[in-house]
Amino acid sequence: MQHAKQFYIDGKWVDPAGKGTLDVINPATEEPITAIAMGNAEDVNRAVAAAKKAFETFSQTSREERIALLEKIIAAYKKRMGDIAATVSQEMGAPMGLANAAQAPAGLGHLMYTLNALKEFPFEEDVGGARVVREPIGVCGLITPWNWPLNQIAAKVAPALAAGCTMVLKPTEIAPLNAIIFAEVMDEAGVPAGVFNLVNGDGPTVGVAMSSHPDIDMMSFTGSTRAGISVAENAAKTVKRVTQELGGKSANIVLDDADFQKVISRDMVGMCVNTGQSCNAPTRMLVPQARMDEAAAIAKAAAESIKVGDPSAEGVMVGPLVSAAQFEKVQALIQKGIDEGAKLETGGVGRPDGMNRGYFVKPTVFSNVTNDMTIAREEIFGPVLSLIGYKDEADAIRIANDTIYGLSAYISSGDAERAKNLARHLRAGNVHINGAGVDPGAPFGGYKQSGNGREFSKWGLEEFLETKAMLGFNAA
């Protein structure tokens, strides 16, 4: 990759200040793809200075100018969709079918939804004698993860641009190559120099330098709750705004009037999409205790129907986990489930049969899990389902809410009104009713330790704006 050992700063590809590099590993082969440059505080300072300078003029652009710019970015992104999908698959292990159908299109979707929101967003309103205006917050630091990389990059970059902000992006160092392509898209689209800057690096070095930087006005972070706390702690020194989309441990309530065969099969397979590496994955399936054995048999059959293998192979549904560290974490948690007494229905520790390399895991189902077990409390980030029994609807609500997280929840019922009523009782930012998927036109974000703030469409745009009241503006 041409720009792997450079950063995009002030409208140019530039060499890093230091000499550090990091291999990007293909998780299916455990072999390096290439090496990237690793930034330091000096690189961050250069990028922030460029963004601060660019903010003086970009913040004053009109709605129409930013609409035109987003349209150019969309056109340039469309031309690179194939490259983006192939790169995402290679560096983080998504099967090519998923990369083409969801990973690459997710970025395009957020660009388009933000464009539509920008066209109608009410930046000004009159309140009595005052004019209330919404203005860009300033220079924004954006830190994004590896599991849905383009989804999170575009969900931050697009609204920041739409608001009139400038930015420095630090993508994950585990799967950074797609972000380099994204920077090439921004360059081709003619984004003004300094408005968008890319610095690769790790959290303790580049992430901390950004979070604590006095000239960064806002941090938008997606990743683990542990890392999100670090960002907030470092950002507190300069009292900057912090928005966070963090971990999850989503409950999936299957009510007694649901079609068990349809719902459990659907949701077992759905939970394994992206190898279970989604913050909103419905990993705690709550079923009536009296029907635990029935539910376990259905989930077991669905898990065993899932084809695991080389992401480039036809028909593969689940690729590898992203890294050796993630593989070891998931293996340890599966063993923890066995040790704590959950019933292993299928899957378990080790790679699938016939695989001796790559970070592949077996789709795994545990039944008779209690909500105090480690596998019910901690975010596994792998294709591991915990079946938890409940006594009645009130008990299901109690178990669902008994978590430090609150990103998503799921409900399935044969009675839509019953499901809607139950949804109001769940402490989660997104509640999916009867199989409804993520909607980029609706707000996305969590309660409790799943973060704060909201992303997507007009809600994402609002996060990058400050509110000013000009008093007496409308005085006679």
RARAMO-V211264 format. One line per field, one symbol per residue. phi: phi as a letter, one per 30 degrees, with the letter a starting at -180 (. if undefined). psi: psi as a letter, one per 30 degrees, with the letter a starting at -180 (. if undefined). burial: I if it has 16 or more other ideal C-beta (glycine too) atoms within 10 Angstrom, else O. A space follows every 10 residues. Layout:
phi->???
psi->???
burial->???
This chain:
phi->.ecdcbccbh ibdbdddccd bbdccdddci cddaccdcdb ddddeddddd dddddecddc ddeddddddd dddedddedc eddddddedd cbjdeedddd dbdddddded ddddeddddc dddbacbidc ccbccddkdc ccbbccdbdd eddddcdddd dedjdcabcc deddbcdddd dddddddddi deeidbbbbd lcddcddddd dcddcccacc bblddedddd eddddddchd dbcbccdabd dbdcddcdde dddddedddd ddeihicbdc dddcccbeed cedddddddd dddddddcle edddidcbcd ddadddeddd eddddddddd jddddaijdj deeicbajcd bdebbcchdc dcdedcccdd iadbccccdb daddddddde ddadcadbbb bbadcddddd ddedccdbdb bcchidcdcd ccdblbchdd kaibcihddd dddcbccbcc didcdd
psi->kegeglljkh glklkleafk lkkkkjfffg kkeaklkkla eeeeeeeeee eeefeeeefg lleeeeeeee eeeeeeeefg eeeeeeeeee ffgkkeeeee feeefeeeee eeeeeeeefg kjfklkjbgk kkkjlkfbkk kkklafeiee eeeefeeeee eefglllkkj lkfeifeeee eeeeeeeefh kkkfekkkjl alefdeeeee efkfgkfkkj kkaleeeeee eeeefffghl kkkkjbllik kjjjlfglje eeeeeefeee ffkghgikfg kifjjklkef geeeeeeeee eeeffkjkak ffkkfkekal lfleeeeeee eeeeeeeeef gljjelball llkfkgllhk lkkkkklhkl ffleffekje hlijkjkkkl eaeeeeeeee filflhellk kklfjeeeee eeeffkikfk kkkhgkakjf flkklllbgf allklkbfee eefgklkkkj kgegk.
burial->IOIIIIIIII IOIIOIIOOI OIOIIIIIOO OOIOOIIIII IOIIOIIIII IIOIIOOIIO IOOOOIOOII OIIIOIIOOI IOIIIIIIII IIIIIIIIII OIIIIIIIII IIIIIOIIOO IOOOOOOOOI IIOIIIIIII IIIIIIIIII IIIIIIIIII IIIIIIIIII IIIIIIIIII IIIIIIIOIO IOIIIIIIII IIIOIIIIII IIIOIIIIII IIIIIOIIOI IIOIIOOOOI IIIIIIIIII IIIIIOOIOI OOIIIOIIII IIIIIIIIII IIIIIIIIOO OIOOIIIIII IIIOOIOIII IOOOOIIIII IIIOOIIOII IOIIOOIOOO OIOOIIIIIO IIOOIOOIII IIIIIIIIIO IOIIIIOOII IIIIIIIIII OOIOOIIOII IOIOIIIIII IIIOOOOOIO OIIOIIIIII IIOOOOOIOI OOIIIIIIII IIIIIIIIII IIIIIOOOOO OOOOOO
